[in-house]
Amino acid sequence: MKHPFYQAWTHGELELSTIKEYAAQYYHHVNAFPRYLSSIHSNCEDLSVRQQLLENLIEEEQGEENHPELWKRFGEGLGNTRAYMKSVKQMKETKALVSTFFNLTKDSPAHVGLAALLSYESMVPEVSESKIEGLKSFYNINDETSLRFFLVHIKADKIHREICFSLLDSICKTNEQKEDALQAVDSALDVLNGFLTGVQKNYC
């Protein structure tokens, strides 16, 4: 929330066209998110942890109200087409965001993936509230169809972050694992902030 991009969004200082391009770029992270989850699930040996991850994955991906679908509706509310969001030329920062999260979740142990997931989901509820406020106050985006992605995540990710923290605590049994988890958090936050900086550089 402290990134200048989010601050500008909250205060109505971004052009709507910038948020539109942000939505098209960020779609690729949102679309990959269920696969981040399934990768952690696959890498995890603890059945009880896998069961919790499966519940999260089902929420993300099942049915017509799946989260990538909700993001597409947000993009459409800004004036994007689905075809544009899918085919937009990705910034190097977008590619780095997705590839880093796959590295942390697919190509790393489960505790590393969980830490990356927690670093993201821990801030989503507050960021979502701030985005909704800015969209309503400054950009005349008021309809529930466009805002539903954020409305869902205000509630869902408050629960998810508590679950993720508990799961991470249960599988980080050594000091080395705890250090790995901290490094994963730093890596995830670095690419998330790098993505936002990339949007500013390319579209502001």
C-alpha positions in Angstrom: 0.0 0.0 0.0 3.0 2.3 0.4 4.1 2.0 -3.2 3.6 5.4 -5.0 1.4 3.7 -7.6 -1.1 2.7 -5.0 -0.9 6.0 -3.3 -1.6 7.8 -6.6 -4.6 5.4 -7.2 -6.0 6.1 -3.8 -5.8 9.9 -4.3 -7.1 9.9 -7.9 -3.8 11.0 -9.4 -3.6 8.3 -12.0 -5.2 8.5 -15.5 -7.9 5.9 -16.0 -6.0 4.7 -19.0 -3.1 3.8 -16.7 -5.3 1.7 -14.5 -6.7 0.1 -17.6 -3.2 -0.9 -18.7 -2.4 -2.0 -15.2 -5.4 -4.4 -15.3 -4.3 -5.9 -18.6 -0.8 -6.5 -17.4 -1.8 -7.8 -13.9 -4.3 -10.2 -15.5 -1.3 -12.5 -16.2 -0.5 -12.8 -12.5 -4.1 -13.3 -11.5 -4.6 -15.9 -14.2 -1.5 -17.8 -13.0 -2.4 -17.6 -9.4 -4.4 -20.9 -9.2 -1.3 -22.7 -10.7 0.9 -21.2 -8.0 -1.4 -22.7 -5.5 -1.6 -26.1 -7.2 2.2 -26.1 -7.4 2.5 -25.6 -3.7 -0.1 -28.3 -3.2 1.9 -30.7 -5.3 5.2 -30.0 -3.5 3.7 -30.5 0.0 4.0 -33.8 1.8 1.7 -32.9 4.7 -1.9 -34.1 4.0 -3.5 -31.6 6.3 -1.7 -28.7 4.7 -2.6 -30.0 1.2 -6.3 -30.1 2.3 -6.2 -26.4 3.3 -4.5 -25.5 0.1 -7.1 -27.4 -1.9 -9.9 -25.4 -0.3 -8.1 -22.2 -1.3 -7.6 -23.5 -4.8 -11.2 -24.4 -5.2 -12.2 -20.9 -4.2 -9.8 -19.4 -6.7 -10.7 -21.6 -9.7 -14.1 -23.3 -9.4 -17.3 -22.2 -11.2 -18.3 -19.2 -13.2 -17.2 -16.8 -10.3 -13.6 -18.0 -10.4 -11.1 -15.2 -9.6 -9.5 -14.9 -13.1 -13.0 -14.4 -14.4 -13.7 -11.7 -11.9 -10.5 -9.9 -12.9 -11.6 -10.0 -16.5 -14.9 -8.4 -15.5 -12.9 -5.7 -13.7 -10.8 -5.1 -16.8 -14.0 -4.9 -18.9 -15.4 -2.3 -16.5 -12.3 -0.2 -17.3 -12.8 -0.5 -21.1 -10.5 -3.5 -21.8 -11.5 -6.4 -24.0 -10.8 -9.9 -22.8 -8.8 -10.5 -26.0 -6.6 -7.4 -25.3 -5.9 -8.6 -21.7 -4.9 -12.0 -22.9 -2.7 -10.9 -25.8 -1.2 -7.6 -24.5 2.5 -7.4 -24.8 3.8 -8.1 -21.4 6.2 -5.7 -19.7 9.5 -7.3 -18.6 8.3 -6.6 -15.0 5.1 -8.6 -15.7 7.1 -11.5 -17.0 9.4 -11.3 -14.0 6.5 -11.2 -11.6 4.9 -14.4 -13.0 8.2 -16.3 -13.5 9.4 -15.4 -10.0 6.2 -16.6 -8.4 6.4 -19.9 -10.4 10.0 -20.3 -9.3 9.0 -19.8 -5.6 5.9 -22.0 -5.8 6.6 -24.6 -8.4 10.4 -25.0 -8.3 10.9 -24.6 -4.6 9.9 -26.5 -1.4 6.4 -26.0 -0.1 7.4 -23.8 2.8 9.0 -21.4 0.3 5.9 -21.3 -1.8 3.7 -20.8 1.2 5.8 -17.8 2.3 5.5 -16.2 -1.1 1.8 -16.8 -1.1 1.5 -15.2 2.4 3.5 -12.2 1.4 0.9 -11.5 -1.4 -2.3 -12.5 0.4 -1.4 -10.6 3.6 -1.8 -7.2 2.0 -4.7 -8.0 -0.4 -7.6 -7.1 1.8 -6.4 -3.6 2.7 -5.2 -2.9 -0.8 -8.6 -4.1 -2.2 -10.4 -1.7 0.1 -8.2 1.2 -0.9 -8.6 0.4 -4.6 -12.4 0.3 -4.3 -12.5 3.6 -2.5 -10.3 5.2 -5.2 -12.3 3.7 -8.1 -15.6 4.9 -6.7 -14.4 8.3 -5.6 -12.3 9.3 -8.7 -13.0 7.0 -11.6 -16.8 6.5 -11.5 -16.4 2.7 -11.2 -19.3 1.8 -8.9 -20.9 -1.3 -10.3 -20.5 -4.6 -8.4 -19.6 -6.5 -11.5 -16.5 -4.4 -12.0 -15.6 -4.4 -8.3 -16.4 -7.9 -7.3 -12.9 -9.2 -7.5 -11.9 -6.7 -4.8 -15.0 -7.2 -2.8 -14.4 -11.0 -2.7 -10.8 -10.6 -1.7 -11.5 -8.2 1.2 -13.2 -11.1 3.0 -11.5 -14.2 1.6 -7.9 -13.1 2.0 -8.3 -12.1 5.6 -9.1 -15.7 6.2 -6.5 -17.0 3.8 -3.6 -15.1 5.4 -4.4 -16.4 8.8 -4.6 -20.0 7.4 -1.3 -19.5 5.4 0.5 -18.1 8.5 -0.7 -21.1 10.5 0.3 -23.6 7.8 3.7 -21.9 7.3 4.4 -22.0 11.0 3.5 -25.7 11.1 5.9 -26.8 8.3 8.8 -24.4 9.0 10.5 -26.6 11.6 14.2 -25.6 11.2 16.0 -22.3 11.3 17.1 -22.9 7.7 13.5 -23.3 6.6 12.5 -20.1 8.4 15.3 -18.3 6.7 14.2 -19.7 3.3 10.7 -18.4 4.0 11.9 -14.9 4.9 14.0 -14.8 1.7 10.9 -15.9 -0.3 8.9 -13.1 1.2 11.5 -10.6 0.2 11.7 -12.0 -3.3 7.9 -11.9 -3.7 7.6 -8.3 -2.4 10.5 -7.2 -4.7 8.8 -8.4 -7.9 5.4 -7.1 -6.8 6.8 -3.7 -6.2 8.9 -3.9 -9.3 5.8 -4.6 -11.3 4.1 -1.5 -10.0 7.1 0.6 -10.8 7.1 -0.9 -14.3 3.5 0.2 -14.8 4.4 3.7 -13.7 7.4 3.8 -16.0 5.5 2.5 -19.0 2.0 4.0 -18.6 2.2 7.1 -16.4 
